[in-house]
Amino acid sequence: MEIILAKLSQLDQRFDKLNSDIGKRFESIDKRFDAVDKRFDGINSQFESIDKRFDGVDKKLADHDDQFDRVIDKLINHDGRIEKIERTMATKEDLRKITDTLDYLLKISLEMRQELIMTNNALGRHEDRIEHLEKFEKRAIKINPSFRVD
Protein backbone atom coordinates (compact mmCIF):
# COMPACT_ATOMS: atom_id res chain seq x y z
CA MET A 1 0.00 0.00 0.00
CA GLU A 2 2.89 2.33 0.76
CA ILE A 3 4.26 1.71 -2.73
CA ILE A 4 0.94 2.75 -4.26
CA LEU A 5 0.82 5.87 -2.08
CA ALA A 6 4.42 6.70 -3.03
CA LYS A 7 3.57 6.25 -6.72
CA LEU A 8 0.46 8.40 -6.32
CA SER A 9 2.55 11.05 -4.58
CA GLN A 10 5.03 10.96 -7.48
CA LEU A 11 2.15 11.29 -9.95
CA ASP A 12 0.75 14.24 -7.95
CA GLN A 13 4.13 15.95 -8.12
CA ARG A 14 4.36 15.30 -11.87
CA PHE A 15 0.85 16.66 -12.42
CA ASP A 16 1.63 19.74 -10.31
CA LYS A 17 4.77 20.38 -12.39
CA LEU A 18 2.86 19.76 -15.64
CA ASN A 19 0.08 22.09 -14.48
CA SER A 20 2.66 24.76 -13.66
CA ASP A 21 4.34 24.32 -17.06
CA ILE A 22 0.99 24.56 -18.86
CA GLY A 23 0.13 27.71 -16.90
CA LYS A 24 3.44 29.29 -17.93
CA ARG A 25 2.83 28.38 -21.55
CA PHE A 26 -0.64 29.92 -21.47
CA GLU A 27 0.82 33.09 -19.95
CA SER A 28 3.40 33.18 -22.73
CA ILE A 29 0.72 32.68 -25.36
CA ASP A 30 -1.42 35.42 -23.76
CA LYS A 31 1.53 37.83 -23.92
CA ARG A 32 2.01 37.00 -27.59
CA PHE A 33 -1.67 37.60 -28.26
CA ASP A 34 -1.42 40.94 -26.44
CA ALA A 35 1.49 41.88 -28.71
CA VAL A 36 -0.54 40.89 -31.77
CA ASP A 37 -3.47 42.95 -30.50
CA LYS A 38 -1.19 45.97 -30.13
CA ARG A 39 0.05 45.47 -33.67
CA PHE A 40 -3.50 45.34 -34.94
CA ASP A 41 -4.28 48.55 -33.06
CA GLY A 42 -1.35 50.16 -34.87
CA ILE A 43 -2.55 48.80 -38.19
CA ASN A 44 -6.07 50.07 -37.48
CA SER A 45 -4.72 53.55 -36.84
CA GLN A 46 -2.77 53.34 -40.10
CA PHE A 47 -5.95 52.42 -41.95
CA GLU A 48 -7.76 55.32 -40.29
CA SER A 49 -5.02 57.58 -41.58
CA ILE A 50 -5.35 56.06 -45.04
CA ASP A 51 -9.13 56.50 -44.87
CA LYS A 52 -8.64 60.19 -44.08
CA ARG A 53 -6.32 60.50 -47.06
CA PHE A 54 -8.90 58.79 -49.27
CA ASP A 55 -11.53 61.22 -47.96
CA GLY A 56 -9.24 64.02 -49.11
CA VAL A 57 -8.88 62.37 -52.51
CA ASP A 58 -12.66 61.97 -52.74
CA LYS A 59 -13.10 65.66 -51.94
CA LYS A 60 -10.58 66.60 -54.60
CA LEU A 61 -12.39 64.40 -57.11
CA ALA A 62 -15.68 66.07 -56.20
CA ASP A 63 -14.00 69.45 -56.67
CA HIS A 64 -12.76 68.29 -60.07
CA ASP A 65 -16.30 67.29 -60.98
CA ASP A 66 -17.46 70.79 -60.08
CA GLN A 67 -14.65 72.22 -62.19
CA PHE A 68 -15.68 70.00 -65.09
CA ASP A 69 -19.23 71.26 -64.75
CA ARG A 70 -17.95 74.83 -64.81
CA VAL A 71 -15.78 74.11 -67.86
CA ILE A 72 -18.72 72.47 -69.64
CA ASP A 73 -20.93 75.44 -68.77
CA LYS A 74 -18.28 77.76 -70.18
CA LEU A 75 -18.06 75.65 -73.35
CA ILE A 76 -21.82 75.85 -73.79
CA ASN A 77 -21.71 79.61 -73.25
CA HIS A 78 -18.91 79.89 -75.80
CA ASP A 79 -20.95 78.00 -78.39
CA GLY A 80 -23.79 80.51 -78.04
CA ARG A 81 -21.39 83.41 -78.28
CA ILE A 82 -19.74 81.91 -81.35
CA GLU A 83 -23.09 81.65 -83.09
CA LYS A 84 -23.81 85.28 -82.29
CA ILE A 85 -20.40 86.34 -83.58
CA GLU A 86 -20.85 84.31 -86.78
CA ARG A 87 -24.18 85.99 -87.41
CA THR A 88 -22.95 89.50 -86.79
CA MET A 89 -19.32 90.35 -87.33
CA ALA A 90 -16.97 87.38 -87.20
CA THR A 91 -13.98 87.39 -89.50
CA LYS A 92 -11.89 84.38 -90.44
CA GLU A 93 -9.17 85.57 -88.09
CA ASP A 94 -11.65 85.96 -85.23
CA LEU A 95 -13.00 82.48 -85.88
CA ARG A 96 -9.47 81.06 -85.88
CA LYS A 97 -8.77 82.65 -82.52
CA ILE A 98 -12.01 81.38 -81.01
CA THR A 99 -11.44 77.89 -82.39
CA ASP A 100 -7.92 77.82 -80.97
CA THR A 101 -9.27 78.83 -77.59
CA LEU A 102 -11.95 76.12 -77.64
CA ASP A 103 -9.39 73.52 -78.69
CA TYR A 104 -7.19 74.54 -75.79
CA LEU A 105 -10.05 74.27 -73.28
CA LEU A 106 -11.12 70.91 -74.68
CA LYS A 107 -7.54 69.66 -74.46
CA ILE A 108 -7.38 70.72 -70.79
CA SER A 109 -10.71 69.04 -70.14
CA LEU A 110 -9.54 65.79 -71.75
CA GLU A 111 -6.27 65.88 -69.86
CA MET A 112 -8.11 66.40 -66.58
CA ARG A 113 -10.47 63.54 -67.43
CA GLN A 114 -7.56 61.26 -68.28
CA GLU A 115 -5.86 62.21 -65.01
CA LEU A 116 -9.07 61.48 -63.14
CA ILE A 117 -9.34 58.07 -64.80
CA MET A 118 -5.71 57.26 -63.99
CA THR A 119 -6.21 58.39 -60.38
CA ASN A 120 -9.29 56.18 -60.05
CA ASN A 121 -7.37 53.24 -61.52
CA ALA A 122 -4.45 53.81 -59.14
CA LEU A 123 -6.89 54.05 -56.23
CA GLY A 124 -8.43 50.71 -57.25
CA ARG A 125 -5.01 49.11 -57.45
CA HIS A 126 -4.13 50.46 -54.00
CA GLU A 127 -7.35 49.09 -52.54
CA ASP A 128 -6.69 45.69 -54.14
CA ARG A 129 -3.15 45.71 -52.79
CA ILE A 130 -4.30 46.61 -49.28
CA GLU A 131 -6.86 43.76 -49.34
CA HIS A 132 -4.18 41.37 -50.57
CA LEU A 133 -1.80 42.43 -47.80
CA GLU A 134 -4.50 42.08 -45.15
CA LYS A 135 -5.26 38.54 -46.33
CA PHE A 136 -1.54 37.72 -46.42
CA GLU A 137 -1.03 39.01 -42.89
CA LYS A 138 -3.99 37.02 -41.55
CA ARG A 139 -2.66 33.84 -43.17
CA ALA A 140 0.84 34.54 -41.94
CA ILE A 141 -0.38 35.05 -38.37
CA LYS A 142 -2.41 31.81 -38.53
CA ILE A 143 0.64 29.92 -39.73
CA ASN A 144 3.15 31.62 -37.46
CA PRO A 145 1.65 33.57 -34.54
CA SER A 146 4.99 35.28 -33.96
CA PHE A 147 4.91 36.78 -37.47
CA ARG A 148 5.38 40.55 -37.26
CA VAL A 149 4.82 43.30 -39.81
CA ASP A 150 7.08 46.22 -38.90
KOLLOMI-964752 format. One line per 3 residues: number of its first residue (from 1); their letters; for each residue z, y, x of N, C-alpha, C. Coordinates in nm, 4 decimals. Each point is the difference from the previous one (the first is absolute). Layout:
# KOLLOMI-964752
NUM = A = Z:Y:X:Z:Y:X:Z:Y:X | ...
This chain:
# KOLLOMI-964752
1 = MEI = 0.0000:-0.1178:0.0808:0.0000:0.1178:-0.0808:0.0000:0.1270:0.0871 | 0.0716:-0.0074:0.1101:0.0044:0.1132:0.0918:-0.1376:0.0272:0.0592 | -0.0767:-0.1049:0.0227:-0.1348:0.0154:0.0546:-0.0866:0.0752:-0.1007
4 = ILA = 0.0128:-0.0359:-0.1253:-0.0790:0.0655:-0.1052:0.0393:0.1474:-0.0103 | 0.1323:0.0262:0.0058:0.0466:0.1380:-0.0075:-0.0480:0.0792:0.1215 | 0.0007:-0.0634:0.1167:-0.0481:0.0669:0.1211:-0.1485:0.0307:-0.0136
7 = KLS = -0.0766:-0.0964:-0.0501:-0.1441:0.0214:-0.0207:-0.0236:0.1118:-0.1022 | 0.0782:-0.0024:-0.1075:-0.0140:0.1048:-0.1015:0.0359:0.1371:0.0588 | 0.1002:0.0032:0.0840:0.0373:0.1248:0.0666:-0.1129:0.0485:0.0898
10 = QLD = -0.0626:-0.0932:0.0725:-0.1142:0.0365:0.0852:-0.1149:0.0537:-0.0853 | -0.0253:-0.0672:-0.1121:-0.1067:0.0460:-0.0902:0.0323:0.1393:-0.0559 | 0.1270:0.0230:-0.0363:0.0405:0.1328:-0.0482:-0.0274:0.1064:0.1046
13 = QRF = 0.0327:-0.0296:0.1254:-0.0220:0.0941:0.1079:-0.1511:0.0270:0.0171 | -0.0787:-0.1074:-0.0071:-0.1457:0.0159:0.0131:-0.0556:0.0836:-0.1150 | 0.0476:-0.0262:-0.1214:-0.0469:0.0782:-0.1146:0.0428:0.1457:0.0115
16 = DKL = 0.1234:0.0236:0.0470:0.0446:0.1386:0.0197:-0.0889:0.0711:0.1009 | -0.0322:-0.0656:0.1113:-0.0865:0.0590:0.1018:-0.1397:0.0244:-0.0575 | -0.0537:-0.1003:-0.0716:-0.1314:0.0133:-0.0621:0.0001:0.1149:-0.1006
19 = NSD = 0.1040:0.0111:-0.0785:0.0117:0.1074:-0.0987:0.0032:0.1347:0.0709 | 0.0731:0.0084:0.1089:0.0061:0.1237:0.0780:-0.1377:0.0349:0.0567 | -0.0691:-0.1017:0.0559:-0.1340:0.0224:0.0559:-0.0973:0.0469:-0.1080
22 = IGK = 0.0079:-0.0620:-0.1169:-0.0897:0.0392:-0.1102:0.0300:0.1435:-0.0427 | 0.1278:0.0354:-0.0070:0.0374:0.1366:-0.0365:-0.0556:0.1011:0.0991 | 0.0075:-0.0319:0.1298:-0.0542:0.0890:0.1023:-0.1499:0.0133:-0.0144
25 = RFE = -0.0671:-0.1100:-0.0291:-0.1457:0.0049:-0.0183:-0.0369:0.0881:-0.1191 | 0.0738:-0.0166:-0.1099:-0.0284:0.0832:-0.1171:0.0244:0.1475:0.0299 | 0.1038:0.0309:0.0769:0.0237:0.1383:0.0384:-0.1153:0.0523:0.0841
28 = SID = -0.0490:-0.0829:0.0905:-0.1135:0.0398:0.0842:-0.1239:0.0247:-0.0859 | -0.0227:-0.0894:-0.0939:-0.1167:0.0150:-0.0886:0.0153:0.1263:-0.0854 | 0.1216:0.0249:-0.0499:0.0234:0.1225:-0.0785:-0.0298:0.1250:0.0819
31 = KRF = 0.0414:0.0000:0.1268:-0.0284:0.1155:0.0858:-0.1500:0.0182:0.0175 | -0.0711:-0.1110:0.0152:-0.1454:0.0102:0.0152:-0.0639:0.0543:-0.1271 | 0.0498:-0.0465:-0.1141:-0.0532:0.0525:-0.1261:0.0321:0.1486:-0.0146
34 = DAV = 0.1174:0.0415:0.0429:0.0327:0.1431:-0.0041:-0.0972:0.0794:0.0859 | -0.0335:-0.0540:0.1172:-0.0957:0.0687:0.0880:-0.1369:0.0078:-0.0668 | -0.0406:-0.1065:-0.0660:-0.1294:-0.0004:-0.0697:0.0029:0.1018:-0.1137
37 = DKR = 0.1122:0.0060:-0.0716:0.0123:0.0988:-0.1081:-0.0132:0.1417:0.0539 | 0.0615:0.0263:0.1152:-0.0116:0.1334:0.0588:-0.1439:0.0301:0.0374 | -0.0698:-0.1007:0.0525:-0.1402:0.0213:0.0348:-0.0817:0.0310:-0.1246
40 = FDG = 0.0273:-0.0712:-0.1074:-0.0720:0.0268:-0.1236:0.0324:0.1397:-0.0526 | 0.1227:0.0449:0.0156:0.0327:0.1367:-0.0402:-0.0833:0.0996:0.0792 | -0.0146:-0.0258:0.1300:-0.0836:0.0871:0.0832:-0.1447:-0.0033:-0.0441
43 = INS = -0.0477:-0.1193:-0.0315:-0.1388:-0.0136:-0.0444:-0.0189:0.0712:-0.1341 | 0.0984:-0.0129:-0.0884:-0.0093:0.0689:-0.1290:-0.0081:0.1510:0.0196 | 0.0792:0.0522:0.0928:-0.0071:0.1447:0.0227:-0.1351:0.0389:0.0589
46 = QFE = -0.0568:-0.0879:0.0827:-0.1333:0.0284:0.0528:-0.1021:0.0030:-0.1134 | 0.0103:-0.0936:-0.0925:-0.0933:-0.0019:-0.1124:0.0188:0.1219:-0.0895 | 0.1249:0.0456:-0.0139:0.0214:0.1224:-0.0774:-0.0691:0.1177:0.0680
49 = SID = 0.0090:0.0027:0.1307:-0.0681:0.1062:0.0754:-0.1508:-0.0096:-0.0194 | -0.0517:-0.1224:0.0062:-0.1442:-0.0206:-0.0199:-0.0386:0.0408:-0.1419 | 0.0838:-0.0357:-0.0982:-0.0282:0.0391:-0.1382:-0.0075:0.1524:-0.0135
52 = KRF = 0.0904:0.0702:0.0691:-0.0032:0.1463:-0.0059:-0.1298:0.0520:0.0606 | -0.0424:-0.0641:0.1091:-0.1257:0.0434:0.0618:-0.1169:-0.0266:-0.0950 | 0.0021:-0.1146:-0.0678:-0.1067:-0.0297:-0.0952:0.0024:0.0987:-0.1165
55 = DGV = 0.1202:0.0422:-0.0404:0.0084:0.1015:-0.1054:-0.0687:0.1284:0.0462 | 0.0208:0.0342:0.1270:-0.0673:0.1177:0.0550:-0.1502:-0.0168:0.0005 | -0.0455:-0.1211:0.0353:-0.1445:-0.0271:0.0005:-0.0539:0.0090:-0.1422
58 = DKK = 0.0747:-0.0568:-0.0954:-0.0435:0.0080:-0.1399:-0.0112:0.1453:-0.0467 | 0.0967:0.0822:0.0406:-0.0052:0.1411:-0.0381:-0.1225:0.0671:0.0606 | -0.0264:-0.0319:0.1268:-0.1172:0.0587:0.0647:-0.1279:-0.0448:-0.0713
61 = LAD = -0.0046:-0.1272:-0.0383:-0.1183:-0.0481:-0.0717:-0.0150:0.0702:-0.1345 | 0.1112:0.0234:-0.0678:-0.0059:0.0734:-0.1271:-0.0480:0.1428:0.0245 | 0.0483:0.0611:0.1095:-0.0469:0.1347:0.0348:-0.1504:-0.0011:0.0281
64 = HDD = -0.0463:-0.1045:0.0678:-0.1435:-0.0105:0.0273:-0.0787:-0.0136:-0.1298 | 0.0551:-0.0759:-0.0939:-0.0673:-0.0106:-0.1302:-0.0129:0.1374:-0.0655 | 0.1083:0.0770:0.0061:-0.0055:0.1357:-0.0563:-0.1055:0.0840:0.0727
67 = QFD = -0.0047:-0.0148:0.1311:-0.1002:0.0741:0.0768:-0.1411:-0.0435:-0.0389 | -0.0177:-0.1305:-0.0191:-0.1315:-0.0482:-0.0444:-0.0361:0.0606:-0.1349 | 0.0968:0.0056:-0.0892:-0.0265:0.0599:-0.1308:-0.0416:0.1462:0.0155
70 = RVI = 0.0713:0.0707:0.0894:-0.0363:0.1402:0.0224:-0.1395:0.0123:0.0608 | -0.0317:-0.0885:0.0947:-0.1332:0.0034:0.0620:-0.1064:-0.0319:-0.1049 | 0.0252:-0.0967:-0.0836:-0.0968:-0.0353:-0.1054:-0.0172:0.1168:-0.0967
73 = DKL = 0.1129:0.0636:-0.0366:-0.0090:0.1172:-0.0879:-0.0848:0.1095:0.0644 | 0.0232:0.0205:0.1302:-0.0791:0.1013:0.0704:-0.1474:-0.0390:0.0019 | -0.0301:-0.1275:0.0195:-0.1397:-0.0445:0.0004:-0.0643:0.0253:-0.1363
76 = INH = 0.0739:-0.0279:-0.1053:-0.0532:0.0234:-0.1344:-0.0251:0.1502:-0.0209 | 0.0965:0.0797:0.0436:-0.0178:0.1457:-0.0118:-0.1209:0.0467:0.0802 | -0.0191:-0.0576:0.1178:-0.1146:0.0394:0.0823:-0.1324:-0.0364:-0.0671
79 = DGR = -0.0034:-0.1154:-0.0674:-0.1232:-0.0381:-0.0697:-0.0376:0.1049:-0.1053 | 0.0997:0.0430:-0.0766:-0.0275:0.1032:-0.1019:-0.0459:0.1297:0.0627 | 0.0612:0.0365:0.1094:-0.0394:0.1242:0.0677:-0.1401:-0.0129:0.0589
82 = IEK = -0.0329:-0.1166:0.0501:-0.1343:-0.0201:0.0566:-0.1052:0.0154:-0.1096 | 0.0266:-0.0553:-0.1154:-0.0953:0.0134:-0.1104:-0.0187:0.1480:-0.0365 | 0.1089:0.0720:-0.0025:-0.0096:0.1428:-0.0328:-0.0797:0.0742:0.1066
85 = IER = 0.0239:-0.0329:0.1257:-0.0735:0.0651:0.1086:-0.1481:-0.0361:-0.0078 | -0.0308:-0.1252:-0.0276:-0.1412:-0.0419:-0.0095:-0.0710:0.0752:-0.1127 | 0.0707:0.0224:-0.1079:-0.0623:0.0702:-0.1127:-0.0178:0.1487:0.0275
88 = TMA = 0.0843:0.0570:0.0794:-0.0049:0.1450:0.0159:-0.0642:0.0445:0.1303 | 0.0618:-0.0255:0.1141:-0.0520:0.0667:0.1187:0.0057:-0.0859:0.1268 | -0.0012:-0.1284:-0.0105:0.0091:-0.0833:0.1188:-0.1308:0.0011:0.0789
91 = TKE = 0.0167:0.0130:0.1313:-0.1156:-0.0129:0.0891:0.0099:-0.1356:0.0681 | -0.1074:-0.0374:0.0701:0.0027:-0.1274:0.0710:0.1110:-0.0017:0.1056 | 0.0196:0.1099:0.0643:0.1044:0.0104:0.1022:0.1387:-0.0141:-0.0638
94 = DLR = 0.0195:0.0654:-0.1132:0.1281:-0.0123:-0.0719:0.0253:-0.1449:-0.0407 | -0.1043:-0.0635:-0.0532:0.0143:-0.1396:-0.0410:0.0315:-0.0910:0.1190 | -0.0611:0.0276:0.1139:0.0294:-0.0788:0.1201:0.1468:0.0151:0.0392
97 = KIT = 0.0497:0.1194:-0.0041:0.1391:0.0245:0.0351:0.0960:-0.0725:-0.0955 | -0.0301:0.0115:-0.1277:0.0851:-0.0653:-0.1004:-0.0043:-0.1522:0.0170 | -0.1178:-0.0532:0.0216:-0.0152:-0.1444:0.0180:0.0758:-0.0471:0.1234
100 = DTL = -0.0090:0.0761:0.1071:0.0748:-0.0354:0.1216:0.1499:-0.0023:-0.0274 | 0.0454:0.0972:-0.0756:0.1428:0.0054:-0.0323:0.0424:-0.1213:-0.0828 | -0.0800:-0.0331:-0.1010:0.0326:-0.1158:-0.0836:-0.0022:-0.1293:0.0813
103 = DYL = -0.0978:-0.0125:0.0873:-0.0051:-0.1191:0.0866:0.1258:-0.0101:0.0847 | 0.0443:0.1109:0.0515:0.1199:0.0016:0.0842:0.1224:-0.0428:-0.0813 | 0.0156:0.0533:-0.1199:0.1132:-0.0372:-0.0852:-0.0061:-0.1467:-0.0393
106 = LKI = -0.1182:-0.0497:-0.0313:-0.0154:-0.1402:-0.0355:0.0340:-0.0896:0.1192 | -0.0435:0.0418:0.1172:0.0312:-0.0766:0.1212:0.1516:-0.0083:0.0191 | 0.0698:0.1123:-0.0160:0.1456:0.0019:0.0129:0.0633:-0.0909:-0.1042
109 = SLE = -0.0501:0.0073:-0.1218:0.0521:-0.0846:-0.1070:-0.0194:-0.1477:0.0329 | -0.1167:-0.0370:0.0477:-0.0256:-0.1405:0.0360:0.0868:-0.0440:0.1167 | 0.0181:0.0872:0.0966:0.0847:-0.0340:0.1142:0.1449:-0.0198:-0.0448
112 = MRQ = 0.0461:0.0855:-0.0890:0.1366:-0.0140:-0.0504:0.0138:-0.1288:-0.0809 | -0.1016:-0.0325:-0.0776:0.0031:-0.1239:-0.0778:0.0007:-0.1208:0.0920 | -0.0829:0.0029:0.1036:-0.0027:-0.1101:0.0962:0.1353:-0.0130:0.0695
115 = ELI = 0.0605:0.1113:0.0355:0.1308:-0.0039:0.0650:0.1042:-0.0570:-0.0955 | -0.0090:0.0364:-0.1260:0.0917:-0.0525:-0.1001:-0.0165:-0.1509:-0.0130 | -0.1233:-0.0462:-0.0035:-0.0263:-0.1438:-0.0101:0.0546:-0.0715:0.1229
118 = MTN = -0.0232:0.0542:0.1170:0.0499:-0.0632:0.1227:0.1530:-0.0006:0.0025 | 0.0616:0.1071:-0.0479:0.1463:0.0060:-0.0049:0.0539:-0.1055:-0.0959 | -0.0633:-0.0134:-0.1160:0.0421:-0.1023:-0.0956:-0.0157:-0.1397:0.0591
121 = NAL = -0.1107:-0.0239:0.0701:-0.0201:-0.1304:0.0630:0.1059:-0.0267:0.1069 | 0.0302:0.0999:0.0796:0.1023:-0.0162:0.1048:0.1358:-0.0262:-0.0640 | 0.0296:0.0709:-0.1085:0.1252:-0.0202:-0.0711:0.0091:-0.1435:-0.0508
124 = GRH = -0.1079:-0.0513:-0.0562:-0.0029:-0.1391:-0.0470:0.0229:-0.0979:0.1133 | -0.0635:0.0261:0.1131:0.0201:-0.0888:0.1161:0.1451:0.0046:0.0470 | 0.0605:0.1191:-0.0013:0.1397:0.0112:0.0421:0.0910:-0.0772:-0.0954
127 = EDR = -0.0271:0.0137:-0.1294:0.0818:-0.0729:-0.0972:-0.0156:-0.1504:0.0194 | -0.1220:-0.0466:0.0212:-0.0228:-0.1426:0.0249:0.0732:-0.0447:0.1255 | -0.0032:0.0801:0.1011:0.0653:-0.0339:0.1281:0.1513:-0.0062:-0.0172
130 = IEH = 0.0559:0.0948:-0.0740:0.1441:0.0014:-0.0245:0.0405:-0.1257:-0.0764 | -0.0758:-0.0374:-0.1041:0.0294:-0.1214:-0.0751:-0.0077:-0.1225:0.0901 | -0.0998:-0.0051:0.0847:-0.0157:-0.1122:0.0931:0.1198:-0.0079:0.0945
133 = LEK = 0.0438:0.1136:0.0507:0.1134:0.0009:0.0927:0.1295:-0.0388:-0.0701 | 0.0163:0.0424:-0.1249:0.1189:-0.0390:-0.0748:0.0029:-0.1513:-0.0196 | -0.1133:-0.0575:-0.0377:-0.0072:-0.1449:-0.0189:0.0274:-0.0716:0.1320
136 = FEK = -0.0565:0.0503:0.1083:0.0203:-0.0605:0.1314:0.1468:0.0034:0.0380 | 0.0652:0.1142:-0.0235:0.1403:0.0114:0.0373:0.0850:-0.0950:-0.0827 | -0.0264:-0.0120:-0.1295:0.0759:-0.0922:-0.0841:-0.0159:-0.1433:0.0496
139 = RAI = -0.1239:-0.0384:0.0311:-0.0227:-0.1361:0.0520:0.0683:-0.0190:0.1339 | -0.0058:0.1000:0.0841:0.0605:-0.0114:0.1325:0.1517:-0.0137:-0.0117 | 0.0611:0.0727:-0.0933:0.1447:-0.0082:-0.0177:0.0379:-0.1351:-0.0579
142 = KIN = -0.0821:-0.0553:-0.0912:0.0282:-0.1329:-0.0536:-0.0060:-0.1051:0.1098 | -0.0963:0.0132:0.0865:-0.0178:-0.0971:0.1087:0.1093:0.0176:0.1046 | 0.0221:0.1222:0.0405:0.0957:0.0297:0.1060:0.0873:0.1167:-0.0454
145 = PSF = 0.1197:-0.0288:-0.0533:0.0851:0.1074:-0.0509:0.0348:0.1047:0.1046 | -0.0108:-0.0329:0.1268:0.0336:0.0993:0.1020:-0.1184:0.0869:0.0363 | -0.1119:-0.0185:-0.0687:-0.1203:0.0814:0.0250:0.0309:0.1456:-0.0284
148 = RVD = -0.0371:0.0874:0.0911:0.0269:0.1433:-0.0160:-0.1284:0.0783:0.0167 | -0.0141:0.1026:-0.0866:-0.1121:0.0950:0.0136:0.0604:0.1306:0.0479 | -0.0275:0.0383:0.1219:0.0582:0.1225:0.0563:-0.1032:0.1072:0.0132
